[in-house]
Amino acid sequence: MRIRTILYYLFFLSVAPACNRTTPAIAPPHPTPSPKSLSVNLILPYYNPLVYKYEVIISEPRGNVLLDTITTSSSLLSKTFTTNDSLVDVSTVIWDSTNHYVVYAYRGVNPSKWTYVFNSPYYLQYNQPGNYIRSQVYCTNVPSSPAPSNNFSYESDFALNNFFYFGSGLFYYNDTTNSLTVYYAMYPNTYNYLLLTQSGLYKLYKPSSSFDTVDLSNMDTAVPVTLNRTTPFSIQPGFSPYPTLLTGVPDTTDLSSAILLSTETPPLPHSDFAIPKTPMQKYELRLSAANSVGDNVFFYNYGSTVATTPVFPDPNSFNILSNQTDSFNVSWSGTRPSYVWTQWGNNTVFLELYNSPDSTVQHPTSFLTGLNSKLLKGQPLGGMTISSIQIEAAPGFNYNAFMTYSCDSSLYLAHGLSTSSYLFRYFY
């Protein structure tokens, strides 16, 4: 009996304190991620094998390399990987004969639905109707115009455009015969849009031959289009590689019918564009401009009317906290864009780095070093400085959705994007 009491007492002492204290929780071990299968079927870009070599590297965010291949010709890369990550880094290292290296890197993406190892412009892909023919059109009964008499003129008084091309070549106005001769590049079975920029009169017609005669005694008046400048900007007609272009598509089932409606100079006083009264099924506007702080900005729209109120990214929506060689830090005070693209370089190696706006801190030099690229072996990777930043906002597209869209030809050729805008800022 005594022994039982002592045992009970000892048991009570050992248990009772547990009723008055909190036992630290033991954290369960971190679960090991289940390996995932990642398949890619990528069309590699074509470069001249005598001039270019390129290396494709697919790696996990922590640096584990899943693929590293070097090639000199266009081919299809089909591969299935086992990885613990749903998102990977896709990098292409390109070498040319001048001993320069360019690295295109997409960080944190899912390339399983990509068709190309690089992103392509999502603009409308016009089907060229054939090779152009050097042509001439002789216009009679030209309405009264302040064009220079018996002189050549280049888009100061006249403009002639056709299939997505500044067909304006050379104009010769003869005031004695009141005639106009235009030398231009004609595409088969496409419209010519002849505009008298001083009066706004136009002729929209299909040429019957490469040496054509057109009577201008009966012309229509173009409709002026003026953009609403809710924020200050100035149009840049030729900001390469994105010049300002307005295109009309009479038949969306035949993109070779597209007509370039914009001119290299303002077509009418107090207007930005002049369009024919003939309705188009779609209008594609590519507007290149400069904002009030000197950034290059770009607006894109594809719709049934001309988008007259362009929306550009707010230049004050982000703040660059650091842009050192291996430390780039950006903060956001406004709506975040779909992606962030920064360009870096030294005298030999140039890096174009695509990132999600959620990745506010970047380490470009460490990233390049971690690639362990075969082509970059022995090349200087230090001294990288940032040259520019680009942010693009595509409504409804986050980072991965946009990258998949722009790298999948079946998507961007179907033209599922109706509007987008970006801001491009230089650091030199």
C-alpha positions as CSV (number, residue, x, y, z in Angstrom):
1,M,0.0,0.0,0.0
2,R,2.8,2.4,0.9
3,I,4.7,1.6,-2.3
4,R,1.5,2.3,-4.4
5,T,1.1,5.7,-2.6
6,I,4.7,6.7,-3.3
7,L,4.4,5.7,-6.9
8,Y,1.2,7.7,-7.2
9,Y,2.8,10.7,-5.5
10,L,5.8,10.6,-7.8
11,F,3.5,10.3,-10.8
12,F,1.5,13.3,-9.7
13,L,4.7,15.4,-9.3
14,S,5.8,14.5,-12.8
15,V,2.4,15.3,-14.4
16,A,1.1,18.2,-12.4
17,P,3.6,20.9,-13.7
18,A,2.4,20.1,-17.2
19,C,-1.0,21.4,-16.3
20,N,0.5,24.8,-15.4
21,R,2.9,25.4,-18.2
22,T,2.8,25.7,-22.0
23,T,4.7,23.0,-23.7
24,P,6.6,24.4,-26.7
25,A,5.1,23.2,-30.0
26,I,7.4,21.0,-32.1
27,A,7.4,22.3,-35.7
28,P,6.7,19.5,-38.1
29,P,9.5,18.8,-40.6
30,H,9.3,20.8,-43.9
31,P,7.6,18.6,-46.4
32,T,9.7,17.7,-49.4
33,P,8.1,19.1,-52.5
34,S,6.9,16.5,-54.9
35,P,8.9,16.4,-58.1
36,K,7.0,17.9,-61.0
37,S,7.2,17.1,-64.7
38,L,8.0,20.1,-66.9
39,S,7.9,19.6,-70.7
40,V,9.0,22.2,-73.2
41,N,8.7,22.3,-77.0
42,L,10.5,25.5,-78.1
43,I,11.4,26.8,-81.5
44,L,14.9,28.1,-81.3
45,P,15.7,31.3,-83.2
46,Y,17.6,31.3,-86.4
47,Y,20.9,33.0,-86.8
48,N,23.6,32.8,-89.4
49,P,25.8,29.9,-88.1
50,L,28.9,31.6,-89.5
51,V,28.2,34.6,-87.3
52,Y,26.2,33.5,-84.3
53,K,26.2,30.8,-81.6
54,Y,23.6,30.6,-78.9
55,E,23.1,28.7,-75.8
56,V,19.8,27.9,-74.1
57,I,19.8,27.4,-70.3
58,I,16.8,26.4,-68.3
59,S,17.4,26.4,-64.6
60,E,15.6,26.3,-61.3
61,P,15.5,29.6,-59.2
62,R,18.1,28.2,-56.8
63,G,20.5,27.6,-59.7
64,N,20.1,23.9,-60.5
65,V,20.5,23.6,-64.2
66,L,17.9,21.5,-66.0
67,L,19.2,22.2,-69.6
68,D,22.3,23.7,-71.1
69,T,22.7,23.3,-74.9
70,I,24.6,25.2,-77.6
71,T,23.5,25.4,-81.2
72,T,24.1,27.4,-84.3
73,S,20.9,26.7,-86.3
74,S,17.2,27.0,-85.9
75,S,15.6,23.8,-84.5
76,L,12.9,22.5,-82.2
77,L,13.9,21.9,-78.6
78,S,11.7,19.2,-77.0
79,K,12.6,18.1,-73.5
80,T,10.9,16.9,-70.3
81,F,12.4,17.7,-66.9
82,T,11.8,16.7,-63.4
83,T,11.9,19.6,-61.1
84,N,10.7,20.7,-57.6
85,D,9.7,24.1,-58.9
86,S,6.7,25.2,-60.9
87,L,8.5,28.3,-62.2
88,V,12.0,28.3,-63.8
89,D,14.4,30.7,-65.4
90,V,14.8,30.6,-69.2
91,S,18.0,32.2,-70.6
92,T,19.4,32.5,-74.1
93,V,23.1,33.5,-74.5
94,I,23.9,34.8,-78.0
95,W,27.4,35.3,-79.3
96,D,28.3,37.0,-82.6
97,S,31.4,37.3,-84.6
98,T,32.3,40.7,-83.1
99,N,32.8,38.9,-79.8
100,H,29.8,40.4,-78.1
101,Y,27.4,38.5,-76.0
102,V,23.8,39.2,-75.4
103,V,21.8,37.3,-72.8
104,Y,18.0,37.3,-72.8
105,A,16.7,36.0,-69.5
106,Y,13.1,35.4,-68.3
107,R,13.0,34.8,-64.6
108,G,10.3,32.8,-62.8
109,V,8.3,31.6,-65.8
110,N,6.5,28.5,-66.9
111,P,7.6,27.8,-70.5
112,S,5.5,24.6,-70.9
113,K,3.1,26.5,-73.2
114,W,5.7,28.6,-75.0
115,T,6.3,27.9,-78.7
116,Y,9.3,30.3,-78.9
117,V,12.3,30.7,-76.6
118,F,11.8,34.5,-76.9
119,N,8.9,36.8,-76.8
120,S,7.5,38.3,-80.0
121,P,5.7,41.5,-80.7
122,Y,2.0,41.0,-80.3
123,Y,1.0,43.5,-83.0
124,L,-1.2,42.4,-85.8
125,Q,0.7,40.1,-88.1
126,Y,-0.1,41.4,-91.6
127,N,0.0,38.9,-94.4
128,Q,2.1,40.6,-97.1
129,P,0.2,40.3,-100.3
130,G,3.4,39.8,-102.4
131,N,6.5,41.7,-103.5
132,Y,5.9,45.4,-104.2
133,I,6.2,46.8,-107.7
134,R,7.8,50.1,-108.5
135,S,4.9,52.0,-109.9
136,Q,3.6,55.3,-111.0
137,V,0.2,57.0,-110.7
138,Y,-0.7,60.0,-112.8
139,C,-3.4,62.2,-111.2
140,T,-5.4,64.6,-113.2
141,N,-7.6,67.6,-112.1
142,V,-5.8,68.1,-108.9
143,P,-7.9,70.4,-106.6
144,S,-6.4,73.8,-105.7
145,S,-3.4,73.1,-103.5
146,P,-0.5,75.3,-102.2
147,A,1.9,72.6,-103.4
148,P,5.2,74.0,-104.9
149,S,4.8,74.5,-108.6
150,N,6.7,72.2,-110.9
151,N,8.7,70.8,-108.1
152,F,9.2,67.6,-106.2
153,S,7.7,67.3,-102.8
154,Y,7.9,64.7,-100.0
155,E,4.8,64.4,-97.8
156,S,4.5,68.1,-97.2
157,D,1.4,68.5,-99.4
158,F,0.7,64.9,-100.5
159,A,0.8,61.5,-98.9
160,L,0.2,58.1,-100.5
161,N,0.1,55.0,-98.3
162,N,-1.0,51.5,-99.0
163,F,-0.4,48.1,-97.4
164,F,1.2,48.9,-94.0
165,Y,3.9,50.8,-95.7
166,F,4.9,54.4,-96.1
167,G,4.4,54.1,-99.9
168,S,5.0,57.8,-100.2
169,G,8.0,58.0,-102.5
170,L,8.2,61.0,-104.7
171,F,5.5,63.6,-105.9
172,Y,5.7,65.9,-108.9
173,Y,3.1,68.5,-109.2
174,N,2.7,70.3,-112.5
175,D,0.6,73.5,-112.2
176,T,0.5,74.0,-116.0
177,T,-1.5,70.7,-116.5
178,N,-2.8,70.7,-112.9
179,S,-1.5,67.1,-112.6
180,L,0.3,65.1,-110.0
181,T,2.7,62.3,-110.7
182,V,3.5,59.9,-107.8
183,Y,6.2,57.4,-107.9
184,Y,5.7,54.7,-105.2
185,A,5.8,51.1,-104.2
186,M,2.6,49.2,-105.1
187,Y,1.5,46.0,-103.5
188,P,-0.8,43.7,-105.6
189,N,-4.5,44.0,-105.0
190,T,-4.2,46.6,-102.2
191,Y,-5.7,50.0,-101.7
192,N,-3.9,53.3,-102.3
193,Y,-4.8,56.1,-99.8
194,L,-3.9,59.4,-101.5
195,L,-4.2,62.4,-99.1
196,L,-3.8,66.1,-99.8
197,T,-2.6,67.1,-96.5
198,Q,-3.3,70.8,-96.8
199,S,-7.0,70.5,-97.7
200,G,-7.8,67.1,-96.2
201,L,-9.2,65.7,-99.5
202,Y,-8.5,62.1,-100.2
203,K,-8.9,59.3,-102.7
204,L,-9.1,55.6,-101.6
205,Y,-8.9,53.2,-104.5
206,K,-7.3,50.1,-105.9
207,P,-4.8,50.7,-108.7
208,S,-5.5,48.8,-111.9
209,S,-1.9,48.7,-113.0
210,S,1.6,49.8,-112.2
211,F,1.1,52.8,-114.5
212,D,-2.3,54.2,-113.5
213,T,-4.3,57.3,-114.2
214,V,-6.7,58.7,-111.5
215,D,-9.1,61.6,-111.9
216,L,-9.1,63.7,-108.7
217,S,-12.0,66.0,-109.7
218,N,-14.2,64.1,-107.3
219,M,-12.5,63.6,-103.9
220,D,-13.9,63.2,-100.4
221,T,-12.9,64.9,-97.2
222,A,-11.0,62.9,-94.6
223,V,-12.1,62.8,-91.0
224,P,-9.6,64.5,-88.6
225,V,-8.7,62.5,-85.5
226,T,-7.3,64.4,-82.6
227,L,-6.0,62.6,-79.5
228,N,-7.2,63.5,-76.1
229,R,-4.1,64.5,-74.1
230,T,-5.3,63.9,-70.6
231,T,-1.6,63.8,-69.6
232,P,1.1,65.8,-71.4
233,F,2.9,64.0,-74.2
234,S,4.3,64.7,-77.6
235,I,4.0,62.2,-80.5
236,Q,7.3,60.7,-81.8
237,P,6.6,59.7,-85.4
238,G,9.7,57.5,-85.7
239,F,10.8,56.2,-82.3
240,S,12.5,53.0,-83.4
241,P,11.6,50.3,-83.3
242,Y,8.1,51.4,-82.5
243,P,7.0,54.3,-84.8
244,T,3.6,55.9,-84.6
245,L,1.3,54.0,-87.0
246,L,-2.4,54.0,-87.6
247,T,-3.6,51.1,-89.7
248,G,-7.1,50.3,-91.0
249,V,-8.3,46.8,-91.7
250,P,-11.3,46.6,-94.1
251,D,-11.5,42.9,-93.8
252,T,-10.2,41.1,-90.7
253,T,-10.3,37.8,-92.5
254,D,-7.8,39.1,-95.0
255,L,-5.0,41.0,-93.3
256,S,-3.4,41.7,-96.6
257,S,-6.1,44.3,-97.1
258,A,-4.7,46.5,-94.4
259,I,-4.1,50.1,-95.2
260,L,-1.7,52.4,-93.5
261,L,-3.6,55.6,-92.6
262,S,-1.0,57.6,-90.8
263,T,1.6,59.9,-92.4
264,E,5.1,60.9,-91.4
265,T,3.9,64.5,-90.8
266,P,0.7,65.8,-89.2
267,P,-1.9,65.3,-91.9
268,L,-4.3,68.2,-91.1
269,P,-4.0,71.3,-89.0
270,H,-4.9,70.7,-85.3
271,S,-5.3,66.9,-85.8
272,D,-3.1,63.9,-85.3
273,F,-4.5,61.6,-88.0
274,A,-6.8,61.9,-91.0
275,I,-8.8,58.8,-91.8
276,P,-11.1,58.0,-94.8
277,K,-14.9,58.0,-94.2
278,T,-15.0,54.4,-95.5
279,P,-15.5,52.4,-92.3
280,M,-12.9,49.8,-91.3
281,Q,-13.7,46.7,-89.4
282,K,-10.7,47.3,-87.1
283,Y,-8.1,50.0,-86.5
284,E,-4.7,49.3,-85.0
285,L,-3.0,52.3,-83.3
286,R,0.7,52.2,-82.3
287,L,1.4,55.5,-80.7
288,S,5.0,56.4,-79.8
289,A,5.4,59.5,-77.7
290,A,7.5,61.3,-75.0
291,N,6.0,62.2,-71.7
292,S,6.6,65.4,-69.7
293,V,9.7,64.0,-67.9
294,G,11.4,62.7,-71.1
295,D,10.5,59.0,-70.9
296,N,9.6,57.3,-74.2
297,V,6.0,55.9,-73.8
298,F,4.0,53.7,-76.1
299,F,0.3,53.0,-76.4
300,Y,-1.2,50.2,-78.4
301,N,-4.9,49.6,-79.2
302,Y,-6.7,47.3,-81.6
303,G,-10.5,48.0,-81.9
304,S,-13.5,48.9,-84.0
305,T,-12.7,52.6,-83.5
306,V,-9.6,54.7,-83.3
307,A,-8.6,54.9,-79.6
308,T,-8.4,58.7,-79.1
309,T,-7.6,58.6,-75.4
310,P,-4.2,56.9,-74.9
311,V,-3.3,55.7,-71.5
312,F,0.4,55.6,-70.5
313,P,2.1,54.2,-67.4
314,D,2.5,56.8,-64.6
315,P,6.1,57.8,-64.5
316,N,5.7,58.4,-60.7
317,S,4.3,54.9,-60.1
318,F,7.7,53.5,-59.3
319,N,10.9,54.6,-57.6
320,I,14.3,53.1,-58.2
321,L,16.0,52.8,-54.8
322,S,19.2,51.3,-56.1
323,N,20.7,50.6,-59.5
324,Q,24.2,49.4,-58.6
325,T,26.2,46.8,-60.5
326,D,24.7,43.9,-58.6
327,S,21.9,45.5,-56.7
328,F,18.8,46.8,-58.4
329,N,15.8,47.7,-56.2
330,V,12.5,49.2,-57.3
331,S,9.5,50.2,-55.2
332,W,5.9,50.7,-56.5
333,S,3.5,53.3,-55.3
334,G,0.9,52.8,-58.0
335,T,-0.5,50.0,-60.0
336,R,2.1,47.4,-60.8
337,P,2.8,46.7,-64.5
338,S,2.6,43.2,-66.2
339,Y,6.4,42.9,-66.3
340,V,9.7,44.8,-65.7
341,W,12.5,44.6,-68.3
342,T,15.9,46.0,-67.5
343,Q,19.0,46.2,-69.7
344,W,22.5,45.9,-68.4
345,G,26.0,45.7,-69.9
346,N,29.7,46.2,-69.8
347,N,31.9,46.4,-72.9
348,T,31.4,42.7,-73.8
349,V,28.3,41.2,-72.2
350,F,24.8,42.7,-72.4
351,L,21.9,41.4,-70.4
352,E,18.2,41.9,-71.0
353,L,16.4,40.7,-67.9
354,Y,12.6,40.1,-67.6
355,N,11.1,39.9,-64.1
356,S,7.8,40.0,-62.4
357,P,7.1,43.3,-60.7
358,D,6.8,41.4,-57.5
359,S,10.5,40.7,-57.6
360,T,11.5,44.2,-56.6
361,V,15.2,43.3,-56.0
362,Q,17.5,42.0,-58.7
363,H,21.1,40.9,-58.7
364,P,22.2,40.9,-62.4
365,T,25.9,40.1,-61.9
366,S,25.2,37.3,-59.5
367,F,22.5,35.9,-61.9
368,L,24.9,35.9,-64.8
369,T,27.6,34.2,-62.7
370,G,25.1,31.6,-61.5
371,L,24.2,30.6,-65.0
372,N,27.6,29.0,-65.4
373,S,27.2,29.6,-69.2
374,K,29.6,27.8,-71.5
375,L,29.7,30.6,-73.9
376,L,30.3,33.2,-71.2
377,K,33.2,31.2,-69.7
378,G,36.2,33.5,-69.3
379,Q,34.2,36.6,-70.2
380,P,34.1,39.6,-67.8
381,L,30.8,39.7,-65.9
382,G,31.6,42.5,-63.6
383,G,31.1,46.2,-64.1
384,M,27.5,45.7,-65.3
385,T,25.6,49.0,-65.4
386,I,22.0,49.5,-66.1
387,S,21.2,51.3,-69.4
388,S,17.3,51.3,-69.4
389,I,14.2,50.1,-67.8
390,Q,10.9,49.2,-69.5
391,I,7.6,48.6,-67.7
392,E,4.5,47.5,-69.6
393,A,0.9,47.3,-68.5
394,A,-1.5,45.0,-70.3
395,P,-4.9,44.9,-68.6
396,G,-5.8,41.4,-67.5
397,F,-2.3,40.0,-67.9
398,N,0.0,39.3,-65.0
399,Y,3.7,38.5,-65.5
400,N,3.4,34.8,-66.4
401,A,0.2,35.3,-68.4
402,F,1.9,38.0,-70.5
403,M,5.1,36.0,-71.1
404,T,3.1,33.0,-72.1
405,Y,1.0,35.1,-74.5
406,S,3.9,36.8,-76.1
407,C,6.0,33.6,-76.4
408,D,3.1,31.5,-77.8
409,S,2.5,32.1,-81.5
410,S,-0.9,30.5,-81.4
411,L,-2.0,33.2,-78.9
412,Y,-0.4,36.4,-80.2
413,L,-1.2,35.5,-83.9
414,A,-4.8,35.2,-82.8
415,H,-4.4,38.6,-81.4
416,G,-6.0,38.2,-78.0
417,L,-4.6,41.5,-76.7
418,S,-6.7,44.6,-77.4
419,T,-4.7,47.3,-75.6
420,S,-1.4,47.8,-73.8
421,S,1.0,50.6,-72.8
422,Y,4.6,50.8,-71.7
423,L,7.2,53.3,-70.5
424,F,10.9,53.2,-71.5
425,R,13.5,55.2,-69.5
426,Y,17.2,55.6,-70.2
427,F,19.9,56.0,-67.6
428,Y,22.4,57.8,-69.7
